[in-house]
Amino acid sequence: MTVLVAVGLTAGAMSTLPGRADASEVPKEARANRSEELREVFFVGNNWEGTADVINSRGDYAKIGRIDMIPDKKERLWEIYLDPVKLAFFLGIRLGPGEGHDQYVDDMYTTKDGRSVIASRPSFADVVSIDVASGKINWRFPVSGFSSDHMAVSPDGTQVAVSASTSNTVHVLDMATGKEAGRFTAGDKPHENVYTDGGKYLWSMAIGEVNTDLDAPWQDFTKGDRRITVADAKTFQVKKVIDMRERLDAFGRKDLSDALRPVAFTPDESKMYFQVSFFNGFVEYDVHTDKITRVRTLPKNPDTSDDRTTYVNDSRHHGMSMSPRGDKLCIAGTMDDYVTVVNRESLQEGPLVTASKPYWATVSGDGKHCVVSESGTDQVTAIDFATGEKVTSIPVGDHPQRVRLGHVPTDWTGPTTS
């Protein structure tokens, strides 16, 4: 697929399309507007359980409270059971990406005032806003298609973008009302979303079909149209499409999949690092020159099978974050059961910290630690960026996935109804 360029946006002009260093960080504008009565926390989405644990965002990472993210479960299930098509997709999620479980909590962000948490719920194909004080739903937005996935919050904290994976659509919603501000078409199975250039652009990364056993390299064509779609965040018009297949081939890595998983941008927003399906490593992409510059293969766990069909949703490594200074990358080796901190200049990895199916990586509130979700042992683990060593682990709910910084009222300990 060739690169599609609209309204004269060239690869050189991509210098005006930088990315955030950490897509999960709370927007600076939102932080500036926060009251001193708010407390910074982590929200940990327990996907199979349908809850979110709220923990300290630094220090001891102690648990503060828990929110039921599916208070309307009975109502949603009745709707699904009465619709054969919805039921088919609901069961498909359970038997496919859910590994035999329903997927109730994928991604989460809090509103600027800390009063609500916004969450995508794949099995219910929706996005909801839940009041953190009462635990009740403020609004609900059913996405197009039959599943919702990764989200991103705008730098001003007013809008949230969500991937509707089965309809190849990215919806952008008003966080206060749940009303749709706009949408655009992305590649097959849009996944990660990242706002860039202070909220001017929105990048959508498509991973294609990941729920089949057609995983051999020669069957790659069955995975669909995987690409980066860059849209104007105000008009929702697509400004550029980046086909990583061409760039990987030009770099001499035709063997690598072009299905982009988690990404991380440097603080100066000149380079993007990303993971791809089936690969125990990551890729460095220069945003300004529009070229892949380096590829790093990380150690293989000898106990990890070479059978690609055993990789959960095609993701050999899934989860990466960058230190605030931009000198370290934290990599979650999902199928290899480790986390490692990599020196960004040399790309040399540090200690391999044992972790059970680590699924996501982000940065602590004080920037000192990489925080990962261990979905295999239901805990969250902090790794020191400076030493690469494990700091602590704390237990959470069933199958933690996304971990996001957010805010709640200072004296909050959980909904009054729980």
N, C-alpha and C positions, 0 to 999 in steps of 0.2 A: 504494500500500500504506500502511495506517495504521500508526502507531507502536504496537507491542505492549508493554504494560507488565505486569510480573508482580510479585506480592507488594507492591503499593503503591509501586513504584519510579517516581517521576515525573521529568519533565525537570528540575525544580528539584533533585531529589535527585541528579542527575548530578554535582553538585559533589563527591560522594563517590566519583566514578569518574574520577579524573584519569589522565593518561597520562604515560609516561616521556618525558623530553626526547629521548632517542635510544634507539630500541628495540634497537639493537645493542650498547649499552654493557654492560660486565661488571657484574653486580649488586653494589651496595655491600656487602651482607652477604657475598657470595662473596669480594670483594676483602679484606675485613677478616680472613677466615679463611685467606688464602693465606700460604704459607711464604715467607721471604725467598729461598728457593732457586728461586723461579719467576721467569720472565722474561715481561714483557708483549710481545705480538706481534700482528700482523695475520695472519689466515688469509684467503687469496685463493682463492676457488673457481674453478678453470678448468673451466667446465661441459662444454665439448665434448671436452676432453682427459681428464677424469676424474682430475685431480690437484688438490692444494691447495698453493700456494706460501706459505711462512711467511716474513714479512718484518718488519723492525723497525717498531714502531708509532709512531715519531716520529724526528726527526733526518734521517738519510740514507735511511731506508726500505730499507736494504740487505737482500738476500735471505739468509735463514738456512738454509733447508732446504726439502725438498719431500716430500709424502706422496702415495702412490698411494691414491686413494679408492675404487678398484674392484679390489682384489686378488682378488675372487671373480668377476671378469667372466665367465670361461668357464662356471662353474657357473650363473650367472644367465642367460646366453644360452641354455644348453641347456634350462633350464626354460621360457623364453619360446618357443623354437622348437618345443617339443613341445606347446604350448598355443595353438590357433588364435586364441582370444579375446585372450590376452595378446600374441600376436604382432601382431594387428591394432592394438592400442593402442600397442605399442612402435613400430611403423612410423608410426602416426599422429603420435606425438610427434616423430619424425624429420622427417616431411614438413610438420608444422605449426609448433609453437613452436620446434622445433630448427633450423628453416631448412635442412634437409637434413643435420643432424647429430644424434647421440644426445645426450641431456642426462644427464650423469653426476653432476654436483655442483651442487646448487642452493644450499643454506644450510648453515651450520656454526656450532657452538659448542663450546668446550672445557669439560671438567669442572672442578670447583673445585680439584682437586689437580693439574691440568695434565697428567694422564697420558693422557687420551683426548680425541679430537675426535668430536663427533656430527655427522652429515651426512645431509641428505635427498638422495635420488638419483631424480629424476623418471622416467627411462627404466626403472629397476628397481622403481619403485613401492614404495620402502622407506626406512627410516631405519637407519643403522648407527652403531655405536661402534667407532672404530679406535684401537688402542694406538699412541701417538706414538713409542714407543721401538722396538717390533717391527714396526709396520705391519700387524699382524694384527687381524682383526675380533674384538671382544669379544662383541658381540651384534648381532642383526639383527631389525628389526620390519617386516614387510610391512604397508603401510597398506591400508585398505579401498579398493576401486576400483583404478585403474590408473596413478596418478601421485601423487608427493609434491611438495610445494612449499615455500613460506616457513615458517620456524620462529620461535620465540621462546623464550627461557630465562626461567624464573621468577626473581624477585629473590633468592631464597635459593640459586639454582644447583642445585636438586635435580631439577627437572622441565623438560621441553622439550615445547612444543606444536608440532605440525606439521599443515599443511593437506593433506588428501587431496582433491585438487581435483576428481576425477571422481565422488566419492561425496558431495560436499558435507558433509564431516565434518572436524572438528578433533580429532585424537588428542592426549592428554597422556600422556607417557611418563616413567618414572623414569629419570634419566640414568645411574644406576649399573648398573641391571639390564636396561633396555629393556622392562620390564613396563608394560602400559598401566594408568595410574591412573584414567583416565576419558576420555570423549569427549562431544561435543555436535554437533548439526546446525547448519550455518551456511547462508549463501546459496549461490547457484550459483557454483561455482569459487572457494572461499575462497582467499585469497591472503595478504596481510599479517596477522601476528598481533602483538599488543602486550599485555604485562601492564601493569596500571595499579593505582594506589592501593596501592603496596607489595606487589603480588602478590595482591590481593583479587579482582580481576576480570581477565578475559581478553577482549580485543576481537579480533574476526575481521572482516576486510574482504573482501567478495566482489566479484570483477571480472566475473563472468558469462562468456559465451562470447566468446573473443577470437580464435578460429582460423578464422573464416569471412570471406567477402568481403561480407557483408551489413552494410556499414559506413555507409551513408547514414543521415542523421538519421531519416528516416521508417521505416527498418528497425530502429530501436533496440529495439523490442519483442521482437525475435528473440534478444536478448542474455541473456535470463533474469532471474532474481530476484537483483538486486544490492542488498546491504544491509550494514550493520554489525550484527553479533551480539555482544552483551555477555553473557558467561557468568560465573557464580560460579566462581572458580578452584579451589575446594575441592569443591563439590558437583557442578559442571559443569552446573548448571541455568541455562537462558537467563533472564537478568534483564531484558533490554531489547533491542529491535530498532529500529534507526534507519534510516529510509528517506530517503536524501539527495535522492531525486527530488523529494519534497515541499518540502524546504528550498531546493533550487536553484530550483524553480518560484516559491516565495514571494519569493526574492531577485530574480526577474526574469531568470533564466538557464535558461530551458527548452531553450536550444540546447546546453547542456553535458551530457555523459554523466554518469551517476551511478555509473560503475564506478570505485571507489576503488583507486588505485595506492598507492605509498609514502606514508607519513604521518610527521609530526613534531609532537611536543607541546612547548609552552613549558615552561621549568623550573618555573614555578608551577602548571603543569598545568591552566591555565584555558582555553587555546586549542589547537586542533588544525589543522594545515595539511595539505592533501592534494592529490595530483595525480589527474586523471581521464583516461580514454581520449580520444585525439584532440586534446587541448588543450595548447597551448604556454603553460602558465602554472600557477597553483595557486589553491586556495580556502582561505579562513580561516573556521574554524567555532568559535563560542563554546560551550564545553562546558556552562557553567552555564545559559545562556539557551536552549540547544538551537537556535541559529540561525546561519545563515551571515551573516557580517558584512562580508567583503570578498572580491573576486575580482581577481586580478592576471593580466593577459595580458602575456607576455614577448615579446621580439623574435622575429620569424620569420626564419629563414635563407632568403634569396632562392632558394637552390638546393634547398630542401626542397619536394617535390611537394605539391600540394593534394589529390592522390588518396589518400584515407584507406586504401585497400586496400594501399598501399605501406608503411604504418607497421607495424613489427614488433610483432606481438601487440597491435595497437591502441594501442600506447604512444607517443604523440608525445613527452612528457617522462616519464621514469621514473627516479626517484632524488632524494631530498632528505634533508638533515640540518640540524640546528640547532646553532649555537655554544653552548658551555656557559653563557654569560651570557644566552642567549636573544635577543640583539640582531641576529643575522644568520641568514639561511637560505641554504643552499647548494643550488642547483638543477641537476640534470643534464638538459640539453636533448637527449635521446637522438636523435631524428630530425633535430634542428637542429644537431647536432654542436658543441655548446658547453657550458660550465659557467659559471655566474655566481653571485656572492654578492649576496644581496638584503638591504637594510636592512629589518628587520622593522617598524619604526615607520612609515617612509614607503613601503615596498614598492618602493623604487627599486633597480633592478639596478645592479651594478657592471660592470667590464669583462667582455666576452664572451670567455672563454678557449677557444680552439679545442680540441676534443676529439672523437675519433672514436667515435661511438655510445656515449657514456657511459651506463652501465647502472645504476649504484648510487652512492650517496653516503653517507659516514659521517664520523666525527670522529676525528682522531688522538689518540693516548694522552695527549698533553699539552694537547689542546683547542685548539691553535693553527691547525690546518689542517683543511680539508675534503678528504677522500680519496675519489677516484672511480675506478671501474673503467672503462677505455676498451676495450670489447669489440671495437671495430673495428680496433684496432692492438695488442691484447694487451699492455697496459701499465696500471699504476696511477699516477695523477697526484695530487699534493698541491697544493691551492690555499690561499693565505693568507687566513684570515677577515678580518684587519685591512685588507689592501690589495685583496683580490680578484684578486691576480695569481698566476700559476703559480709554484710553488716548484721542483718536480722531477717527473720521471717515471722509473719503473723497469720493465723488461720482466718479464712473467710468462708463464703458459701460454696455451693456446688458448681464447679467449673467456671472459675473467674476468667474473664476475657479482657475486655477493655478496662483500663484504669485511667481516669481523667481528673485533673485538678478542677476544683470548684469551690463554692462558698456556701456556708449555711449561717444562720444567726448564731452569735457567740455562745448563747446558753442552750443551743439545740442538742437534744440527745435522742431524737427519734420522733415519729409522728405520734400525736396524742391518741390515735385510734389503734395503735399497734400494742 
